[in-house]
Each structure stands twice: as structure tokens, then as C-alpha cells.
Amino acid sequence: MPGRGHSATKDQLDTRLSRIEGQVRGIRGVVAEDRYCIDVLTQINAVQAALDKVALGLLDGHARHCLASGHGGPIDPDDQADELMGAIGRLLSR
């Protein structure tokens, strides 16, 4: 995703999500075909990595637009940090 950090436009995120949707349909197909388990797990890992990139793009956009620019979210810097760290913690907790 181009730009500073991991930020992406809505169109870029939509394109990435469409690609992920196709990957998930592909996984469904290989499971139905009883393909080799390691191949399926590799594809699942790829989807998880792609979703992580989408999440980072959204988080970056939120930090830059909503928090740093004051377009929503908490006003107090400590509350902003708490919100941001909570979101990061949820991403890392799986």
C-alpha cells in the first residue's frame, strides 16, 4: 500500500478485501477437494497475513486522520493512546 506508513485509500482497501474474499473461496474449494492439508494451511496463512495488512492500513488511517487530525475519537492524548494500544492489542492477541 503506497504512502506513508501503511495507510491506504478506501479503493485500495476494497481491492485488497476483494482479493482476500477470492482467496477464502479458493480455500473452500481445496478443502472440498480434500487437498493436502499443508497446502490448505499455507493458503490460510496467506489470508491471515493479507487481513493483517488491511487492519494495519485501517489503523494507520485512524491514527493519522481521526486521532492526529482531530476527526473523531478521543480528544485527550492519554485516551487516544489507550484506544490505539487497545486496538493493537486486539490485533496481536490471536
C-alpha positions, 0 to 999 in steps of 0.5 A, spaced: 500 500 500 503 506 497 504 512 502 506 513 508 506 508 513 501 503 511 495 507 510 491 506 504 485 509 500 478 506 501 479 503 493 485 500 495 482 497 501 476 494 497 481 491 492 485 488 497 478 485 501 476 483 494 482 479 493 482 476 500 474 474 499 477 470 492 482 467 496 477 464 502 473 461 496 479 458 493 480 455 500 473 452 500 474 449 494 481 445 496 478 443 502 472 440 498 477 437 494 480 434 500 487 437 498 493 436 502 492 439 508 499 443 508 497 446 502 490 448 505 494 451 511 499 455 507 493 458 503 490 460 510 496 463 512 496 467 506 489 470 508 491 471 515 497 475 513 493 479 507 487 481 513 493 483 517 495 488 512 488 491 511 487 492 519 494 495 519 492 500 513 485 501 517 489 503 523 494 507 520 488 511 517 485 512 524 491 514 527 493 519 522 486 522 520 481 521 526 486 521 532 492 526 529 487 530 525 482 531 530 476 527 526 473 523 531 475 519 537 478 521 543 480 528 544 485 527 550 492 524 548 492 519 554 485 516 551 487 516 544 493 512 546 489 507 550 484 506 544 490 505 539 494 500 544 487 497 545 486 496 538 493 493 537 492 489 542 486 486 539 490 485 533 496 481 536 492 477 541 490 471 536 
